[in-house]
Structures are given as structure tokens and as C-alpha cells.
Amino acid sequence: MDTATQVHNFIEELPGWQRNLAARIRELIHEADPHIREEWKWGTPVFVRNGNVCAIGAFRDHLKVNFFKGAALSDPGGLLNAGLEAKTSRAIDLADGDGIDEEKLRALVREAVTLDG
């Protein structure tokens, strides 16, 4: 199975609100950087440029967008709200009913891609 199909299947198998939000986040990541690639690692979609940029993870009560070099991001939009004690990564945790500021997310992804080299 190719990566795009794995990512599609992952999203389609999520419960309603997670499915809708994960699909939109996937779109926003690709809008932020049309050259970003999807890989399937650790049972989850990982978005890659020169290295791992971010990943989408699904948990029982939340969706997580993990930035592998998140500690180095300026995050002027204040989106990063999880993993703040980690040495290098940071994440955005989203629960049912949470929205996402799409422009701030695209800006965060662009910054993460720049850090990726």
C-alpha cells in the first residue's frame, strides 16, 4: 500500500470530529508547503521535507499535531500547547470542538520547514 493510501485510510478510520479536523490539517500542511512529502512512520502520518517536520496523531480524546523541532519555533500565534517540557518537540493538542487558526498553522508549518533546512 502506498503512503497516500495509508494516510487516507488513517484519517478515514478516525471518529467524525477527528476525521474532519485531521483531513483539514493535512490540507493546511500541504498548502503551507506544496513540496512537503508524506511518509508513514510509527503508525501515523509524518510530513517530511529534508527531515521530519510534523506528524498527526490520534488519541482517544484528542488529536495531536507534533512538531519535531517545535522547541525552536517562535510560535507567535501561540498554537503550541503540549509537550512544552520536551527538549526538542512541541505539539498542538486539539479536543472535540476546538478550532484551529488556519493561517497561524500554515505559518507554523512554514517556519518548521525552514528549520528543517
C-alpha positions as CSV (number, residue, x, y, z in Angstrom):
1,M,0.0,0.0,0.0
2,D,1.4,3.4,-0.9
3,T,1.8,6.2,1.7
4,A,-1.0,8.4,0.4
5,T,-3.4,5.5,0.8
6,Q,-2.1,4.7,4.3
7,V,-2.6,8.3,5.3
8,H,-6.1,8.5,3.7
9,N,-7.1,5.3,5.4
10,F,-5.8,6.5,8.8
11,I,-7.9,9.7,8.5
12,E,-11.0,7.9,7.2
13,E,-10.9,5.5,10.2
14,L,-11.0,8.3,12.8
15,P,-14.2,9.2,14.5
16,G,-16.2,12.1,12.9
17,W,-14.7,15.2,14.5
18,Q,-11.1,13.8,14.4
19,R,-11.6,12.7,10.8
20,N,-12.7,16.2,9.7
21,L,-10.0,18.0,11.7
22,A,-7.2,15.7,10.6
23,A,-8.2,16.0,7.0
24,R,-8.2,19.8,7.2
25,I,-4.9,19.8,9.0
26,R,-3.4,17.6,6.3
27,E,-4.7,20.1,3.6
28,L,-3.2,23.1,5.6
29,I,0.2,21.4,5.8
30,H,0.3,20.9,2.1
31,E,-0.9,24.4,1.5
32,A,1.9,25.8,3.7
33,D,4.5,23.8,1.7
34,P,3.4,22.2,-1.6
35,H,6.7,20.3,-1.7
36,I,6.3,18.6,1.7
37,R,6.0,14.8,1.4
38,E,4.0,12.3,3.4
39,E,5.6,9.3,5.0
40,W,4.1,6.5,7.1
41,K,6.1,6.1,10.3
42,W,5.3,4.8,13.7
43,G,1.7,4.1,12.6
44,T,1.0,7.7,11.9
45,P,1.3,10.3,9.0
46,V,4.6,12.1,9.1
47,F,5.2,15.2,7.0
48,V,8.8,15.4,5.7
49,R,11.0,17.8,3.8
50,N,14.7,17.3,4.5
51,G,13.8,15.5,7.7
52,N,10.7,15.0,9.8
53,V,8.7,18.3,10.1
54,C,5.5,17.3,11.8
55,A,3.1,14.4,12.4
56,I,-0.6,13.9,13.1
57,G,-1.5,11.6,15.9
58,A,-4.9,10.5,17.1
59,F,-5.8,9.6,20.7
60,R,-9.0,8.7,22.4
61,D,-9.9,12.2,23.4
62,H,-7.7,14.5,21.3
63,L,-5.8,15.0,18.0
64,K,-2.2,16.0,18.2
65,V,0.0,17.8,15.6
66,N,3.6,17.2,16.7
67,F,6.4,19.4,15.5
68,F,9.7,17.5,15.7
69,K,11.8,20.7,16.2
70,G,9.0,22.6,17.9
71,A,11.1,23.9,20.8
72,A,13.0,26.0,18.2
73,L,9.8,27.5,16.7
74,S,8.9,31.1,17.6
75,D,5.2,30.2,17.6
76,P,4.0,33.9,17.5
77,G,0.4,32.6,17.2
78,G,0.6,30.7,20.5
79,L,-0.7,27.4,19.0
80,L,1.8,25.1,20.7
81,N,0.1,23.9,23.9
82,A,1.5,20.4,24.6
83,G,4.9,18.8,25.2
84,L,6.2,22.1,26.5
85,E,8.7,20.4,28.7
86,A,10.2,18.3,25.9
87,K,13.8,19.1,24.8
88,T,13.1,19.4,21.1
89,S,9.5,18.7,20.1
90,R,6.3,20.6,20.8
91,A,2.7,19.9,19.9
92,I,-0.8,21.2,19.4
93,D,-3.4,19.2,21.2
94,L,-7.0,19.6,19.9
95,A,-10.1,18.3,21.6
96,D,-13.6,17.9,20.2
97,G,-15.0,21.3,19.5
98,D,-11.6,23.0,19.2
99,G,-10.9,25.1,16.2
100,I,-7.6,25.8,14.6
101,D,-6.4,29.2,13.3
102,E,-5.6,28.1,9.8
103,E,-3.3,31.0,8.9
104,K,-1.3,30.6,12.1
105,L,-1.0,26.8,11.5
106,R,0.3,27.4,7.9
107,A,2.8,29.9,9.3
108,L,4.0,27.5,11.9
109,V,4.4,24.7,9.3
110,R,6.4,27.1,7.0
111,E,8.7,28.0,9.9
112,A,9.1,24.3,10.8
113,V,10.1,23.6,7.2
114,T,12.6,26.4,7.3
115,L,14.2,25.0,10.4
116,D,14.3,21.6,8.7
117,G,16.9,23.1,6.4
